[in-house]
Amino acid sequence: MKNNYRLLMGLLFLAGPVMAQDATVPLNQDVYRLIDRYHIKYPTENLHTSFKPYGRAKVAELGEAARQDAVSGTRPDEYNVNYLLNDNWNHTRFSRDNENPRPVLRHFYTNKTDLYHYESPEFTLRVNPVLGLQAGKDNETDGLRYINSRGVQVEGTIDGKLGFYTFLADNQAKLPGYVNHRIERDNIVPHEAYWKDFSSEGYDFFSARGYVNYAATKHISVMLGHDRNFIGNGFRSMILSDYSAPYFFLKLQTQVWKLQYTNLYAELTQSFQRADQLYDKKYMTLHHLSINLLPNLNVGVFESVIFGRDHGRFELQYLNPIIFYRSIEQGLGSEDNALLGADFKWDIRKRVQLYGQVVLDEFLISELRAGNGWWGNKFGLQGGAKYIDAFGVSNLDLQGEINLARPYTYQHEDPAKNYQHYLQPLAHPLGANFAEAVAIVRYQPLPKLTLTGKAIVSRYGQDPEPGNPASNYGGNVLKPYTTRSGDPEQPATVRDGNYGQTIGQGITTDQVYGEATASFQLMYNMFLDVTQVVRRAAADDSRFDQRSSFTAVSFRWNIPQRTHEF
C-alpha cells in the first residue's frame, strides 16, 4: 500500500509547463442551479457540465459571458451574475466590484465575500466561518428536530499552480422520523460517515472535506482529496451522485479541443460497525469522456469498476487511464462489479435543455426481448428537461425528470464490490427496484428571494424483512443478489428468482414527497430558509406506511441546505 500512495503523490508533481490552477465551486444545489441556468443561456465551450464540481475559473468565465445581458436584464439576473463573479473574484477582471468600502476592524470583510482574504501574485487565501442552524417540528416524533453545525472553510492558491480547499464542521442533529427510519435500516446517517449517539434520538458527527488541485500541464489537472463528485445534468444521477459520504480520491482531468476526459480513482469504505477498528476497504475506478459534438450538444460515455482485494490491496492494473476495464476484469479472472453507460445534454434555443443517462450493470438483448423479467437485465435510465424563463416569465425555471432502476442493479454477491460507500448508494438514494418522477419549480421574484417547490412521485419495492440479507427483492444495494427472492406460487424459474423480476416487486410502495422552500439571502452566502416537507408512503404491507410532515426554519452561513429527498 505504501508504494501505491507514493505513486499517487508522484502524479501530483508531474513536471512541465502549467496553467493557473484553482479551487472548485463546492457542490451546492442552489449555486449549481444558477450555474446551469446561465450556461443554458450563455454557453461557454470550456465548461463541461456533466462532471461536477466545476473549477472556479470556468465559472468566472461563464459569469463574464452573462454579465453584459444581465446588466440590462432583470434585477434578479443582475444579482445572480454578480454573485457568481464575486464568488469567484480571483478569476475575473471584475474583481474590484467585490471590494468592500467599509471593512470590519480594517482587516475583516475587506471584500464582500470573505471574512478574511489575502491576495498576491504568489498566494491567495480565503477564510470563512460556517454556521448552519435549523429548528423544526415533525409529526412522527416528539420534541424539537434540529441541526447545529459550526465550522470553517479555507481555500486558496499557491504560485497559480496549486489550489487547495478544506471544510470542517462539527454537527449535532435530531432528524425527522422518516430519516430516522432510513438510519435504523442502514445504520448510517445519510450523507455522512462515522457518527455517535447524541442525547436522545440524536446524532453527532464531523463533516470534513478537502483537496489539493495541481496543474500538471496546460491541459491536465490532478486533484487529490476527500470529497464527493457528481456526474450528470439532472437532479439525480444514476452514475455517481453526491448522496453518500465523502471519500478519498485521485482525479485526473484532461481537457483539449472539444473533449474532457476524467479519471477517478477512489478508496471506499465497505462496511461500518460503529467500533474503534479499521474498516474494510474497497476501491472504485471510473473514467468518463465528455464530447461537445455541437456547440449545444454534449455526449458522455463512462465505465466504472468496484473491486476489493485481500488486506485492502489495490489492483494496480486498474490504474491504466485509457483501457476498457471489463477486459482487465476478465484477464484477472475476477468478478469485479463493472458498470458502463452514457449521458447527454442538448440545449435548444438557449431556453430548454434535454438530458439523460443510461447505466448498464448487466444486460442481454435476447432476454430483454423475451420479456420474461430475467433478473440479470440490470440497468438504470434517466430522462429530463429544463425550461428557463418558462412561458416568458423571467426567472421562472421548470425541471422535470424521470428515473428508474431495475431490481438488483448495483448489487453484487460480494460486499466489497457492490455500488455503495459507507452503507450508502453511490448513485440514486433509493438504490434500485424503483421508478420515479420529479418536478421542480424555481421562481426568483426578487434578487434576494428564491421560492422552490419539489414534487417527487415514486414506486419502489421494499423487503419484508429489511434487516435480513436473505429477504431481497432488489432495492437495497447493500444486499447480495445471490439471495434474490422469487414468487413461491409461480413456476420454478420464477420461484428461484431467475425470472419474473419487475420494478416495484416485494412490498410495493407508492410514495409522494413534496417540499416547498422560501430562501432569503440576508447578505453574501447568509440565508434564512423556511421549509415545509410532506411525505406519504402507501405500501402493500401497512407496517411500511408512513405519513410525515416536517416544518423547519434554517439559518445558513457558507453552508448548503441539508436535504433528505427520498
N, C-alpha and C positions, 0 to 999 in steps of 0.2 A: 504493500500500500504506500510506503514512503516513496518508492520510485514513481508511482502514479502521480502523487502530489507534486513531486519535483518536475515531472513533465508538464503538469498544468501550469505551474508557476513559470516555467521556462517560456511557455507560449505567451505569457503576459508581456514579455520583454523582448519580442522579436525586433531585430534591427531593421532600419530602413527609413525612407522619407515618410513623414507623417502629416496628417491634417489635424486641425484642432479637434480635441475630444471634449465631451461634455457629459453632464449627468442626464438622466432621463426624467420625464414628467411622471411622477408617481401615479400608479393606477388609481383612478377615482372616477366613478360613473359620471359625476357632474361635469368634471373638467373634460373628460374624453367625449362627452356628448357635444360640447362646444367645438372641440377639435374636429370631430366627424362632420358636424353641421357645416363648418366653414370650408372643409375640404371638398364637400359636395358642391358648394357654391363657387369656390375659388381653387380648383385642383392645382397642386404643385407636384411635379414629377418626382422629386426627391423623397417624398413621404409615402412609403408603402404602409397602408393602414392595417394590413392583415396580421402583423406581428407586433404586439404591444408588450412593453411600453415604448413610447417614441422618444427620440433624442430631443433635447430642448432646442438645439439649433434649427432642426427641421420644423418644429412648431413655431419658432420665431419667424422663420421664412414664410410660413403659412399666414401668420398674423400680419406681416408686412404686405402680402398679396391681397389680404382682405381689407386693409386699412383704408385705402382710397375710397372704396364704395361705402364702407361703414361710416366714414365721417359724414357723408351726405345721405346716409340711410336713417334707420330708426334709432332712437336713443338706446334701446337695449342692445342692438348690434354694435353701436359705437362703444358701449360699455364693455361688452364681451370681448371685442377685438383688443381694446386697451388692456383688459385683464390678461389676455394671452401674451401680449407684448411685455407688460410689466412683470408677469410671472417668469418670463424668460429674458430679462433685461440685459444680461451679459452676452446675448447673441443677436441683438438688434441695433440698428442705427438710431432707433428712437429711445435709447436707454435714458436719456436726460429727462424724458417725460415721467420717469419713475422717481426722480429726485423729490425729496420732501423738504419744503422750505422751513418747516417747523419741527426739527428733530427733538427727541426726548432726551434731556440731560446731555445734549451735544453729540453723544456717541450712539444713541439708540434711535432706530427708525429714521436714519438719515436718508433712507428711501422709503417708498410707500409699502414695500412688500416684506421687509425682513427686520426682525428685532435688532439684529446686528449683521453688518456685512463689511467685507473688505475687498478692494479691487485694485490690482496692479497687473502689469503685463505678464508677470510670472505666476500670480496666485490670485484666486478668487475664493471667497468664503461667504457662506450664508448660514446663519443660525436662527432658528425659530422655535418658540415653545409649541407644545402640543397639548391640547386640552379638549376632552370630549366628555360631556355630562348629559345624561339622559334620565328622565324620570317618567314613569307611566303606570297605567293600570291595565290589568289583564283579567278577563272574566273567568279564566280557568284556575287562577292561583290567588292566594291571599297576600295582602301586603303590597308594598311598592315594588315595581320592577324598575331596575335602574342599571346604568353603565357609568363607571367612573374611570376615565383614562387620563393619565398625566405622563408627559414625556418631553422629548426634544427631537428635533430634526436638524441635521447638519449636512451640507453639501458644498462642493466647490470643485475647482480645477487647479492643476499644477502644470506650469510650463505649456499650457494649451494642449498637452498630450494625454494627461491623466485626469479623468473625472472621478469623483468619489461621492458617496451618499451613505448616510446612516439614519435610521429611525428607531427609537426605543420608547416604549410606553409600558407603564405598569397599569394593569386593569383589574377591577373588581366588578362583577356583574351578577345580577339576578334577572333571568331572561324569561320571556313569555312561555306559557305552558307548552305550546306546540314545538318550540325549540327544545325545551327540556325533554320532550318525548324522543326527539332525534338523538339527544345526548345520551339518554338512557339506553337506546338501541345500540349505538355505536361506541359508547364510552369515550366520546371526544367532543370538545366544544367546537362548533363549526368555524372554520377559517383559522383555527389556532392549533398549536402543538401541545406541549406539556401544560397541564393545568392541575390546580389543587382545589379542594373544597374551601369555600369561604362562607362563614356564618351558616345560616340555614338556607338550603337550596341555592347557594351562591357559588361562583367560580372565580378563581384568582389565577391570572396568567400574565406572562410578558408577551408583548408583540415586538419583535425585533427583525429588522431588515437592513441590509447594507450591501454595498458592492464597490468595486473599483472598475473603471472602464478605460481601456487603453487603446490609443490609435496605433495599431501595428504598422499599417501602411496608409496610403492616401485613401484606399477603398475598403480596408479591413479593420474592424474594431474587435476587441477582445474584452469581454466582461466576465469577471469572477465575483460571485456574490451569493447572497442568501435572500431570496425574494420570490415573487410569483411572476409568471408570464401568461399571456392570453393570445390565442390565435383565432382570428376571425373578425367579422364586422358586425356581428349580431349582439343581441342582449345576452344570449347564452353562447357557449362554444361546445361543439361536440368533439373537438380535437384536444384542446388544452385550455382550461379556464383558470380563473383566479379564485375558485371556490375553496380549494384546500389550503393547508398551512403552507407558509413559505418553505423553500427547500434550497439546498446548496447546489449551485450550478456553474458551469463554464459555458459561455455563449460566444460563438464566433459569428460575426455578421459581415458579409461581403456584399457591397453594392456597387455595381458597374452597369453602364448602359441602361437598359430597361429592367435589369434583374436585381433582386435582392435574395441572397442565399444565406439562410440561418442554420447553424449547427448548435444544438443544445445538448449538453451532457449534464445529467442531474443525478445527485445522490438522494434517494428517498428513504423514508422510514417504513419498514414493513409492518410493524405492529407496535402497540403501546399498552403497557400494563400498569402504569402509574406506580412504578417502583424505581428505586435507585439502582439501575442496572444499565448495561449497554444494550440498546435496542437493535434488533436485526436490521440490516441494511439491504437495499436493493437499488437498482440503477435504471435510468431511462436515457436512451439516446434518441434524438429526433433531428431530422433535417427537413427544412421547408424552403421551397423555391417559389418566389413571387415574381410574376412576369406582367409588365404593363403591355399587353398586346395592342391596345389602343390608348389614346390619352384618357379615355373614360371607361376602359375595360381592363380589369386585373384578374388574373387567374393564378392560383397557387396549387402546388402539389406537395404532399408531405408523406413521410414514413417515420414510424417510431417503433422502438423495441423496449419492452420492460423485461429485465432479467435479474437474477440473483445467483450467486455462487457461494460455495462453502467458505466460511471465515470472512465473509464480506468482500471477497475478491472481485475486482473489476475485470471484465472481459476486454482485453486490450484491442482485439480486432474490431470492436465497435467504435474505436476512435477514428477509423477511416472516414473522412468527411464526405467523400463522393462515391460511395458504394451502395449497392442495393442490400439492405440489412437482411432481407429474407435469405439471400444467398449465403451470407455469413452464418446465419442460424442453421441452415441445412448443412453447411460444411462442418460445423462444430458438432453436429449430431444432437443439438439441443432442442428443447421445445419451449423456447422463449416466446413471449407474447408480442407479436408484431401486428401493427396496425398500419394501414395506408389509406390515402384518400385525397380529396381535393377541396378547394374553396374558390369562390369567385365573388366579385362585385362589379356591377355595371351601373354607372351614373348616367342618368338620362336628363338632358336639358338643364343640368345644374339645379334640379329640383327634386328628383326622385333617384333613389338608389335601390337596386335589387341585389340581393346577396344570398349566398347559400354555402352549405358544406355537405360532403358525403364522407363517411368513415366506414371502412371495411375491416372487420375483425376476422371473419371467415365467411366464405361465400362460394356457392356453387350454383351456376345459372340453371343447370338441369333440375336441381331440387327446387329452385325458386319457381320455375315454370310448372313444376308438378303441383305446386300449391298445396302441399301436404303439411306445411308447418315444421319442416325439418329444423331441429334445434341449432344446427351448425350454421344456418344462414343468419349471421350476427352482423348487424350493420346499424349505423345511425345516419339520420338525414336532418338537414335544416334548410328552410327556405324563408326569406323575409324581405321586407321592403320598408324604406324610409321615405317620408314625404315632407320636404322642408317648406316652410311658409305655406302650409296647406290651405287650399281653396282661396289663395290670395291674401290670407290673414298673416301679417308679419309676425314672426317669432312664435308661430304655432307649428309644432313639429309632431308628426304622427309616425308610429312604427308598429308594424305587425310582423309576427314571426311564428313559424310552426317548427316544432322539434319532435323527433321520435327516435327511439332506440329499441331494437328487438330484444326479447329476453336473452340473457346470458352474454350480451355484448359487454366487453371489458372484463368479464370474469376469466379466471384461469384455475386449473386444478391446484397449482402451487401458489401459496400466498406471497411468495417472492416475485411473482410475475403478473399479478392482477393489476388493473389500471387504477391504483389508488395510492395515496401517500398519507401517512398518519391517520389511517382509517377513514379517509375522505376521498370521494371520487375526484379524479384529475380532470374530468370533463363536466358533465351535467350533474347538478346536485341530486337529482332523482336517481342517478345511476343508470339503470336500463329498464326494459319492460314498461315503457311509458309512451304516451303521445301527449303533446302539449301545444296549446295556442296562447300566444302572448299579444296583448295590445297595450301600447303606451302612448299617452298624450302628454305633451310638454308645452306649456304656454308661459311666456315671459311678458306680462303686460307692462311691467316697469323694469328699469335697469337692474334693480337690486332684488326683485321678487320673481321667483320661479314657482309655478304650480305644476305638479306632476301627478298623473293618475296612471296606475298599472292594473291590468286585469289579466290573470293567468288561469286558464282553464286546462285541467289535465286529467287524464285517466291513466292509472298505473296499477300494477299488481303487487300486493304485499304478501309476505309469507305468513301462514297461520301461526308459526312459532318463530318470531323474529330472531330470537337468540340461539336457535338451533341450526347448525350448519346443514343438517340433513333435510330441513324444511326450506326448499329452494325453488322458487318459481322464476328466478332470473332477474330480479330487480336490484338486489343488494350485491354490489360488485365485490364485497368482502368475502362472499361465499364461493366455494369451488363448484364449477359447472358439473363435476362428476356426481354431485348429489342432486342433480336436477329432478324435479318432480313431474309426474305424469298424472293422467286421469285413471284411477283404479277401475272405472266402469267401462273403459274402452279396450280395444284390441291390444295385444302385447306391445306392438311398436309404439303405441301411444301411451300405454301404461308404464313403459320403462323410460319415458321422457324423450325418446328419439324423435318423435313426430307429434303433430298436434299442438305445437307451441305457438301461442298468439299473444299479441300485446294486450296487457291488462289481465293476464291469467293469474291464478292464485286468488287472493282476496281482492276482487276488483273494486277499485276505489275511484270515485269521481270527485274531483276537488276543484273548488273555486277560491282563488286568492285575489283579494282586492286591496290596493294600497293607494292612499291619497296623501300627498305631502306638499305643504307650503313652506318654501325656504326663502328666508330673507337674509341678505348679506349685509351685516352691520358695518363692517369695514373689511379691508382686504383679507380674504380667507377666514373670516369670522362669521359664522352663520347661526341663525336661530331657525329651528325646524319645528313644525307641528305635523305629526304623522298619525294617520288612522289606518290600521290593518284589520281586515275582516277575512277570516279563513273558514271555509266549510268543507269538510270531507265526509262523504257518504259512502260507506263500504258495505259489501255483501254480508260481512260479519259486524254486528253492532259494536263489538269490542273496539273496532278501529274507527268508529265515527268520532268526529271532532267538530266542535263549533267554537271558534276562537274570535275574540275581539280585543284589540290592543290599541290603546291611545297613549301617545307619548309626546313630550316636549324635549327638544335637544338643543344644547349649546355646543357648537363645534368651532375649534380654532386650529387650523392647519391639520385637520384630520378628516377623512371622508366619512360619509354615513355608513354605519354598521347595519347591514341589511340581512334578513333571513327570508329570502324569497323562494321558499319551497313548500 
